[in-house]
Amino acid sequence: MVAVNIINTGTGFYPTRGFFPVQRMITPMMANQYDDIAQLRARIATLAARMVAQDGADYASAKRKAAFQLLGEQANAKRDLLPDDVQIDEEVRQYHALFNADTQPARLRHLRTVALEVMELLAEFNPFLTGAVLNGTAGEHDDIRLQLFADSAKEVQIYLLNKNVEIEISESDHFKGARHDPVETVSFLYRQEGVHAELYEYHDLRGARKQRSGDRPTRIDIAELRALLISDTPPEQ
């Protein structure tokens, strides 16, 4: 005999066959599926973070390589399983805490100190610090990443060339997303550290200053970097 259940929909009652047994089966199945996805995403994040910390891989390529190692050819069809950058950040922090606790903090402070010097030299172009040196995940292989806001990219390039700085020019994704054109990026060495400065138009500065309350900052200016360095100074200093 098939069980008939009476369901109250709020607008009336109607019979349904075997509703409750099926519902009891579907809910655990969905929960298990979500758990499996979360675990796989966490494994990808952990493996990708190791590549970032050990080899200096960028996040995008590290995630792709990690997914391929775990999923093989299926990785291309399951890109929705890739962790986001925030999850990678947390895994990189944990990696440094476990394996580089005796060296990474000093390396991070050094990079932030050099970044401040560069930003002071480029002060007229409204420099902001971003990337791993800002968020605290920078290690042995990381460079300094800045965002500059000027009337034109040429203005910054000419300024650096007049300072006898050898530059290389490339492109980076716009911080506003793929719907915007890439921006020119100048790369150079300063105190033997790599610096990559994305060159934005001055009107982009307003959008760069907008950050949601409660979020970790995605960029900070000179004054904020100075304050960060002071707050991170060890007590004995």
ABEGO torsion letter per residue (X at the ends): XBBBBBBBAGAEBBBBBGAAAAAAAAAAAAAAAAAAAAAAAAAAAAAAAAAAAAAGBBAAAAAAAAAAAAAEAAAAAAAAABBBAAAAAAAAAAAAAAAAAAAAAAAAAAAAAAAAAAAAAAAAAGBBBBEAAAAGABBAABBBBBBBBBABAAAAAAAAAAAGBBBBBBBBBBAAEAABBBBBBBBBBBGGBBBBBBBBBAAAAAAAABBBBGBBBABBBAAAAAAAAAAABBAAX
